[in-house]
Amino acid sequence: AETVFETTLLRGYSTILARSRSSRALSNIAGILLEEGLETSEREETVRLFTTWSGLGVPVPVEARMALAETELKPSGTLSRLAAMDAAERNGATGEALLLLLNETAGAPDELSGIELVMVLRLLKRVGADDAALSMAMEAADIW
């Protein structure tokens, strides 16, 4: 028999194909997964769903973005936080995205991996901070 977690996870993936989805339904799914998914593997599956939602443009509820931002799973912790940052920006929470960005770079953009740097630079450009993106790219290059 399927558990509440498994059923809700399937509902979460089915929303990707839905023609319409309410923010209330997405928030409900996220809440159940966060409450029911206590095992490490369930947490990883939950984060994977939220990351998938973000990557495919499904509006990611605030509680799901917070879970992504707080994920410390090895090796996906940083990428989960970057997915949370991206989701926040695309859902109109620019301030939240910029705070996550500041936390992620920790004043050392040269320590970001290639994909992390790409995501950070894209976020800066999307929020209209082209000069900041160029400055960060130069700092990350660490050429002087």
Secondary structure as UniProt FT lines:
FT   HELIX           4..17
FT   HELIX           23..36
FT   HELIX           40..55
FT   TURN            56..57
FT   HELIX           62..70
FT   TURN            74..76
FT   HELIX           77..90
FT   TURN            91..92
FT   HELIX           94..105
FT   TURN            106..107
FT   HELIX           109..111
FT   HELIX           114..126
FT   TURN            127..128
FT   HELIX           130..141
//
